[in-house]
Amino acid sequence: MNIAPVTNAEIIIVGGGAIGVGCAYALAKAGKRDVLVIERDDDVGNVTTSQGAGLCGQVRDNTERIQLAMHSVKTFRELQDSEVKPDWHETGSLRIALTESRVAEFRRLQQAADQAGLETHWIDNDEAGRLWPSMDFSSAQGILWCPSDGYMTPRSVAASYRYNAARMGVRFATATALETVRLQNGRVTGIHTNRGHAECRYLINAAGANAYHVARLAGLELPIVPVRHEYYVSIPIPGLTPDLPCFRIPELTLYGRVRDGGLLVGGWEPRALSTDPRAFSADNAPPPVVTDWPVLNSFSDRFSKLFPSARTIEKSWIGKGWPTFTPDGKFLIGESSRVPGLVMAAGCNAHGISGSGGIGKLLVESLFNPNPSAYAKSLSPDRFTEINWEWDSARPAAARVYETYYGV
Ligand SMILES: Cc1cc2nc3c(=O)[nH]c(=O)nc-3n(C[C@H](O)[C@H](O)[C@H](O)COP(=O)(O)OP(=O)(O)OC[C@H]3O[C@@H](n4cnc5c(N)ncnc54)[C@H](O)[C@@H]3O)c2cc1C
């Protein structure tokens, strides 16, 4: 694909991961077409996004968050009808409770889903067994089925956003690294890159694990903490077909799906490994993730409760990376009032691919709707001021969001 020159644009997006290219697509659909995406890698979707497990779960604990995910599903369906597809599989998903207190939590989640207009049903263990024949559901106390959940291939999602945004006029400058941000009277006016400089009205910071650094280049300190996350994919297992539903087993802190004929199983470990973004520079990615076999083996041990052979099946591929977490577990979306022109689209909290469609919608709302919703406002970077947070507590708080991902 062509690499666009670095030229002035109304909106420059730094970062071509799922969030950056998803925002480019949403902006173009909203009629904002003077948009330049700069990405330091040779292609979009090559960094954290490429490592994503690709699950998209819409059942969340509040209406607005569910509607955000529902908008993503709508976007994936729409992209699936285009020439370059996100490889969206609307398989449905099983949320499996192993205790009565979890069943009670699922009931609350279902109420939120009902309010948001998301279809969910309780199904019995026999029906779950028909949907996932090789899984043993005998320990399940309740199973919530969401028929419109599913999964996609993360790199394909990024490629699909890129293709469809480019068709609407968005320019993509890959192999282009942001080096400095130009400010005038405290407002962002442009950027310098390794391939030249450009002026802009808005600079959207979608730099993933470097979003902290890009904000710093504009003079804003934000608590964006990379936290390590991993999953494994097993060798192919007879009978596992791509149409089997995704699953989540909160008591075991596990999620999964079928990938390449094998099992993809990921999870949340009780002690998260975070890294301090201040310890590496804007020019660098976070330190490489070293595969943590004890953690991955703990996933297969736990999963053997429902899939007895999980413990012994060979693992053939490991997904790993540094999604970022915020101390309150919410996305960072919108313009900073302290640094006008700097707009955040970051703090993915490990659901930035499934969130990308909804994040793009909220970004457009927060920038161009004169009366954005209370939810859009609640995601503003302005919630973190100079005095209401500090690193000593922000980093453990962000790690805690990871550790309690499936907390009740
Ligand atoms: C193991 C694992 C499993 C996951 N599973 C899921 C899942 O099932 N579902 C889900 O929704 N999410 C999942 N996630 C999280 C998901 O991958 C992230 O939320 C998402 O990829 C974040 O997208 P992003 O665009 O913010 O970041 P990235 O994909 O990292 O993109 C940021 C981009 O910014 C670029 N960049 C940085 N600095 C500069 C600069 N100075 N100049 C130019 N470009 C720059 C980088 O090169 C990079 O391409 C998972 C993550 C991991 C690691």
The ligand as a Gaussian input file, in Angstrom:
#p B3LYP/6-31G(d) Opt

LIG

0 1
 C       -2.663000     -11.403000      24.955000
 C       -3.707000     -10.372000      24.670000
 C       -5.030000     -10.749000      24.463000
 C       -5.998000      -9.770000      24.201000
 N       -7.276000     -10.151000      23.912000
 C       -8.195000      -9.226000      23.549000
 C       -9.508000      -9.602000      23.155000
 O       -9.843000     -10.789000      23.120000
 N      -10.383000      -8.622000      22.811000
 C      -10.037000      -7.297000      22.837000
 O      -10.876000      -6.451000      22.539000
 N       -8.808000      -6.922000      23.207000
 C       -7.890000      -7.842000      23.557000
 N       -6.630000      -7.456000      23.926000
 C       -6.349000      -6.020000      24.053000
 C       -6.136000      -5.407000      22.696000
 O       -5.096000      -6.071000      22.034000
 C       -5.834000      -3.938000      22.892000
 O       -6.857000      -3.336000      23.660000
 C       -5.755000      -3.201000      21.568000
 O       -4.935000      -3.892000      20.651000
 C       -5.209000      -1.818000      21.806000
 O       -5.155000      -1.178000      20.565000
 P       -4.336000       0.156000      20.434000
 O       -4.640000       0.681000      19.088000
 O       -4.603000       1.041000      21.614000
 O       -2.799000      -0.264000      20.624000
 P       -1.762000      -0.887000      19.594000
 O       -2.334000      -1.980000      18.805000
 O       -0.524000      -1.162000      20.370000
 O       -1.492000       0.316000      18.611000
 C       -0.767000       1.466000      19.009000
 C        0.095000       1.851000      17.822000
 O        0.762000       3.087000      18.097000
 C        1.990000       3.039000      17.409000
 N        2.880000       4.059000      17.965000
 C        3.339000       4.160000      19.237000
 N        4.157000       5.222000      19.340000
 C        4.195000       5.816000      18.137000
 C        4.877000       6.955000      17.631000
 N        5.689000       7.708000      18.388000
 N        4.699000       7.298000      16.328000
 C        3.883000       6.553000      15.519000
 N        3.230000       5.452000      15.944000
 C        3.383000       5.088000      17.243000
 C        2.482000       1.623000      17.665000
 O        3.476000       1.258000      16.709000
 C        1.198000       0.821000      17.562000
 O        0.998000       0.258000      16.284000
 C       -5.639000      -8.400000      24.178000
 C       -4.311000      -8.026000      24.381000
 C       -3.346000      -8.995000      24.606000
 C       -1.918000      -8.569000      24.781000

